Amino acid sequence: MKKISLLLVVAALFVASAAQAQLSVGLKGGLNFNSADVSGGDVDSKTGYHIGAYAVIKAGPIGIQPEAYFSVQNLSTDAEDYDLSYIQVPVLLRLGILKVLYLNAGPQFGFNTKAEYGGVDYKDELKGMDTSIALGAGLDLPMGLGAQVRWVKGLSNAAEDGGDWKNSIVQLSVTFALIGKS
């Protein structure tokens, strides 16, 4: 009987905390400042963009922030440009610091959708998935608006042939909550 009572108390606490959880869903977009560490090559930064959607599931100051967005991550060399695109899927832990300020961190999984070098398909030279770590901060502004800054550092080698290629991005984003508040 004591086990059943304890189980019911734990279940009631779980249901009560889940009822307090807040959900928001919205759109995001912004600029990418791309770079990469590439062995045997000198690549320069180029500006790209990203656009997609996010969700935030919060219980108090702590939450989870999954996202999915299309990201253009071009780079340039002395000879030609790399035209790269990914579908990025970060799953971030979110920690509210003040009412409007939060920090987030977590893994990001990038799925290569385009890779060209000088207009020639280069996709077979890169792996289909790029794993990164994302660290950032954001502001929840009035009227469902928000702003984010994020640093994304590649953890996995993006090169298929054994060379070393790790992507790195600094992102500036604007968000707009469609459902709930960010």
Secondary structure, 3 states (H helix, E strand, C coil): CHHHHHHHHHHHHHHHHHHHCEEEEEEEEEEEEEEEEECCCCCECEEEEEEEEEEEEEECCEEEEEEEEEEECCEECCCCEEEEEEEEEEEEEEEECCCCEEEEEEEEEEEEEEEEECCEECHHHECCEEEEEEEEEEEECHHHEEEEEEEEEECCCCECCCCCEEEEEEEEEEEEEEECCC
